[in-house]
Amino acid sequence: MIKHIFKIRVRYSDTDQMRFVYHAKFFEYFEWARTELLRDYGLPYSEIERMGYLIPVLEAYARFKKPAYYDDLLRIETYMKEIPNLKFRLEYEVYRDIDDELIAEGYTEHVFLDAKTYKPVKPPEVFMNFVIEQFKSCKNKRC
């Protein structure tokens, strides 16, 4: 399993008329967490694109548990629980950092595409090596 933690502070523009974080913003938070997971593990999206791949979202889901408010510091925990084949799934848990309250949870499912043909392809070797290495290291410690 791969686990990554990313923190974000709720901006005023993220809230709606009820003063809650607008539900669609959570998908932006998921994207930000996903981007930072890859960057922190040395494989930023920009590098993947330079290699000739795209990673579109095939499916996205969110379940909202509690509201988040302006200026809350949110902790987004991102997980990859299975080694990818053609598709891969990332799961997210969003907590209010100050009280560890679960705010939302969800997932996104992705596929690698060849950037020229837009056809699905196997994940690049560098991505698979990174994933397999992370899964191996988790066997020796709690991830």
C-alpha positions as CSV (number, residue, x, y, z in Angstrom):
1,M,0.0,0.0,0.0
2,I,1.1,3.6,-0.7
3,K,0.0,6.3,1.7
4,H,0.6,10.0,1.4
5,I,-0.5,12.9,3.6
6,F,-1.1,16.4,2.2
7,K,-2.5,19.4,4.1
8,I,-4.5,22.3,2.7
9,R,-6.2,25.3,4.3
10,V,-9.7,26.1,3.2
11,R,-9.9,29.4,1.3
12,Y,-12.9,31.7,1.6
13,S,-13.6,31.1,-2.1
14,D,-13.9,27.4,-1.5
15,T,-17.1,27.9,0.6
16,D,-20.7,28.2,-0.4
17,Q,-23.6,30.3,0.8
18,M,-24.0,27.9,3.8
19,R,-20.3,28.7,4.7
20,F,-19.4,25.0,4.1
21,V,-16.7,23.9,1.6
22,Y,-18.6,23.5,-1.6
23,H,-18.9,19.8,-2.5
24,A,-17.2,20.0,-5.9
25,K,-14.1,21.5,-4.2
26,F,-13.3,18.1,-2.7
27,F,-12.5,16.8,-6.2
28,E,-10.0,19.6,-6.5
29,Y,-8.6,18.7,-3.2
30,F,-8.3,15.1,-4.4
31,E,-6.5,16.3,-7.5
32,W,-4.1,18.4,-5.4
33,A,-3.4,15.5,-3.1
34,R,-2.8,13.1,-6.0
35,T,-0.4,15.6,-7.7
36,E,1.6,16.0,-4.5
37,L,1.7,12.3,-3.9
38,L,3.4,11.8,-7.3
39,R,5.7,14.8,-6.8
40,D,6.8,13.8,-3.3
41,Y,7.7,10.3,-4.6
42,G,9.8,11.9,-7.4
43,L,7.3,11.4,-10.3
44,P,5.5,14.7,-11.0
45,Y,2.7,14.8,-13.5
46,S,4.9,17.0,-15.7
47,E,7.5,14.3,-16.0
48,I,4.8,11.7,-16.8
49,E,3.5,14.0,-19.6
50,R,7.1,14.5,-20.9
51,M,7.3,10.7,-21.2
52,G,4.3,10.8,-23.5
53,Y,1.5,9.7,-21.1
54,L,-1.7,11.2,-19.8
55,I,-3.6,10.1,-16.7
56,P,-7.3,11.0,-17.1
57,V,-9.9,10.4,-14.4
58,L,-12.3,7.6,-15.3
59,E,-14.5,7.7,-12.3
60,A,-14.7,9.9,-9.2
61,Y,-16.7,9.5,-6.0
62,A,-17.1,11.4,-2.8
63,R,-19.1,10.9,0.4
64,F,-19.4,13.8,2.8
65,K,-19.5,13.2,6.5
66,K,-19.2,16.6,8.2
67,P,-18.9,20.2,6.9
68,A,-15.5,21.9,6.6
69,Y,-15.3,25.7,7.0
70,Y,-13.3,28.6,5.9
71,D,-9.8,28.5,7.4
72,D,-10.0,24.9,8.5
73,L,-6.7,23.1,8.0
74,L,-7.6,19.8,6.2
75,R,-5.4,16.7,6.1
76,I,-5.9,14.6,3.0
77,E,-4.7,11.0,3.3
78,T,-4.3,9.4,-0.1
79,Y,-4.0,5.6,-0.5
80,M,-3.1,3.2,-3.3
81,K,-4.1,-0.2,-1.9
82,E,-3.6,-2.4,-5.0
83,I,-0.8,-2.6,-7.5
84,P,-2.2,-1.3,-10.8
85,N,-2.8,-3.3,-13.9
86,L,-4.3,-1.2,-16.7
87,K,-6.3,1.0,-14.3
88,F,-5.4,2.3,-10.9
89,R,-7.5,3.7,-8.0
90,L,-6.6,6.2,-5.4
91,E,-8.6,6.5,-2.2
92,Y,-8.9,9.7,-0.1
93,E,-9.8,10.5,3.4
94,V,-10.2,14.2,4.4
95,Y,-9.8,15.1,8.1
96,R,-10.1,18.4,9.9
97,D,-6.6,18.5,11.2
98,I,-7.3,20.2,14.6
99,D,-9.8,17.6,15.9
100,D,-9.1,14.6,13.6
101,E,-12.7,14.7,12.4
102,L,-13.4,12.7,9.2
103,I,-14.9,15.3,6.8
104,A,-15.1,13.4,3.5
105,E,-13.9,10.2,1.8
106,G,-13.8,9.2,-1.8
107,Y,-11.8,7.8,-4.7
108,T,-10.7,8.4,-8.2
109,E,-10.0,5.8,-10.8
110,H,-7.4,6.4,-13.6
111,V,-5.9,4.9,-16.7
112,F,-2.7,5.8,-18.6
113,L,-3.2,7.0,-22.2
114,D,-0.7,7.4,-24.9
115,A,-0.6,11.2,-25.3
116,K,-0.4,10.9,-29.2
117,T,-3.1,8.3,-29.8
118,Y,-5.3,8.7,-26.7
119,K,-5.4,4.9,-26.4
120,P,-5.1,3.1,-23.1
121,V,-1.7,1.7,-22.4
122,K,0.1,-0.1,-19.6
123,P,1.5,2.2,-17.0
124,P,5.1,3.2,-17.8
125,E,7.9,1.1,-16.3
126,V,9.1,4.0,-14.1
127,F,5.6,4.3,-12.5
128,M,5.3,0.5,-12.0
129,N,8.8,0.3,-10.5
130,F,7.9,3.1,-8.1
131,V,4.7,1.4,-7.1
132,I,6.2,-2.0,-6.6
133,E,9.1,-0.6,-4.6
134,Q,6.6,1.2,-2.3
135,F,4.5,-1.9,-1.8
136,K,7.7,-4.0,-1.0
137,S,8.8,-1.4,1.6
138,C,5.4,-1.5,3.2
139,K,5.7,-5.2,3.9
140,N,8.6,-4.4,6.3
141,K,6.9,-1.6,8.1
142,R,3.4,-0.4,8.8
143,C,2.2,2.0,6.1
